[in-house]
Amino acid sequence: MEWTEDDVSLVPLQWLKPHEQVKERNRDKLLEMTKRWGGYTKPLIVDKRTGAILDGHHRHSIAVIMGLKRVPALCVDYLDDERIQVDVWPGCGRDSLSKQEVIAMSLSDDLFPPKTSKHTIAEDTPPIHIPLDVLSIYPSLTGSDEL
């Protein structure tokens, strides 16, 4: 199975839960590029049950800075999808990390340091372009809009 643009949903920003901090310098570069592009070109990857961000912490962070109401996301069954694996980045101070630890951290009031979790996902995310003005609109009553 390969993801397409049809698999991307617009999810409310307030539903998303980060599990690790971002590097401010990387965030600032991405913020400028996103403004230049006039939108998002890559969706976040999010656990569909909890809203835990698996990939896209910097994209989430710039959405907060820009005051966006929603962001494009691929919502996955994180705990049960064997195509999604989690490991740790070298030098992060940990030997391993489980999916359950990622979810628990996202549901807590704490965050792992930047570049702690390293997710490997079998499929590449689809190329998208969702304009910033679309992301600035409040989500529908259902909480999720299909593209």
N, C-alpha and C positions, 0 to 999 in steps of 0.2 A: 504494500500500500504506500502510495506517495501522496503527500499533502498537496492540495491546490488552494487557490485563492478562495474557493468555496468553503474551505474548512476554517477560515479565519472569521472570528466574530468580534464585534466591538463590545468590550466589557467595561462596566463602570470602574473608574479609577479607584474609588474608595473600597471596592471589593478585594483588590489585590493586596497581598501580604508578602513583603520581601523577607528573605532569610539571611541576607548578607549585605554589608555596607558596600558603597561604591567608591571608586577612586575619583576624586573631584576633578582632577586634570582630564581624565578620560571622559567624564560626564560633560565637562565644559566644551571639549572638542565636539562631542556628539550633539550637544545643544546647538552649536553654531552650524553644523552640517544639516541638522534637521530643519533649522530655520531657512537655510539656503535651498534645501529640497522642497520646502513648503509642506512637508508631511512625513509620515512614517513609511519606511521602505522595507521594514522587517517586523513581523509580529513578535510579541512576547510569547513564551511558552509557559502555561499556567496549569496547575492542578485543578481539574474541574470541580472537585469536591470542596476544596478549602480556599481556593484563590491564591495559593502559594506560588510565588514566582519562581520558576525553575531556570529560565533564561530570559534576560532582559532587564536586569536591575538598573542599568544606566538609562535605558529607554523609559522605565517607570519613573526614575528620578527626574528626568527632564519634563515628563508629563506633569509632575507635581509643580515644578518650577514655572512651567508655562500656563498652569491653571487649566489644563485640559480636563474634560469631564469623563472621557473614556479613551481606551487604547485598543489597537488591534491585537488579538491574541489567538493562539491555538490552544484550546482547552483539552487536556489529555487526562487519562486515567493513570496518574503517576505511579501509585503504589502497585497496580496490577499490570502495567504495560512493561513487558520485559525488553522492549526495544529501547527503553530509556534506562540508562545506567548512570550511577553517580560514583565519583571517585573524588580525590582531593588533588589540588594543585601542589606541585613540589614546593617545599619551603613554607607551607602554610601553617606548620606546627602540629599537624594531625597526621596520623597514619591511615585513617580511613574515616568514612562518613556513610551513614545509611540513609535511605529514603525517609525512614521514620524520623530520624534526627533532623532532616531538612524540614519536614512538615512541622515537627514540634517547635523548631526555632521560629518558623514563620508565624506560628500561633502564639508565640511568647512576646514579651516586650523587649527582647534582646535581639542582637544580630551577630552573625559570624563576621570576622574581618573580611575585607575584600579578597576576592580570589581564593576562597576556601573550597567551595564545591565546584566540581568540574563535571558537568552533565554531558553524556554522549547520547545522541539521539540518532536512530537509524536513518531517518529521512531528513533531507534538507528542508528548511522552511521555504515556502513559496515567495517569489518576489511580489511585492505589493506596492501601491502608492495610495495612502489614505491622507487626503489633505487635512491640514491643521484645523481649518474651519469646521470640517465634519466632526473632528474629535473634540471640538469646543462645545458641542451641543449636548445637552443632558440626554442620557439614555432613555429609551422607551420604558413604559411601565413593566415590561417583561424583564428588564435588566440586561438584555443582550440583543444586539441587532446583528443579523446576518448581512454580509456584504452583498 
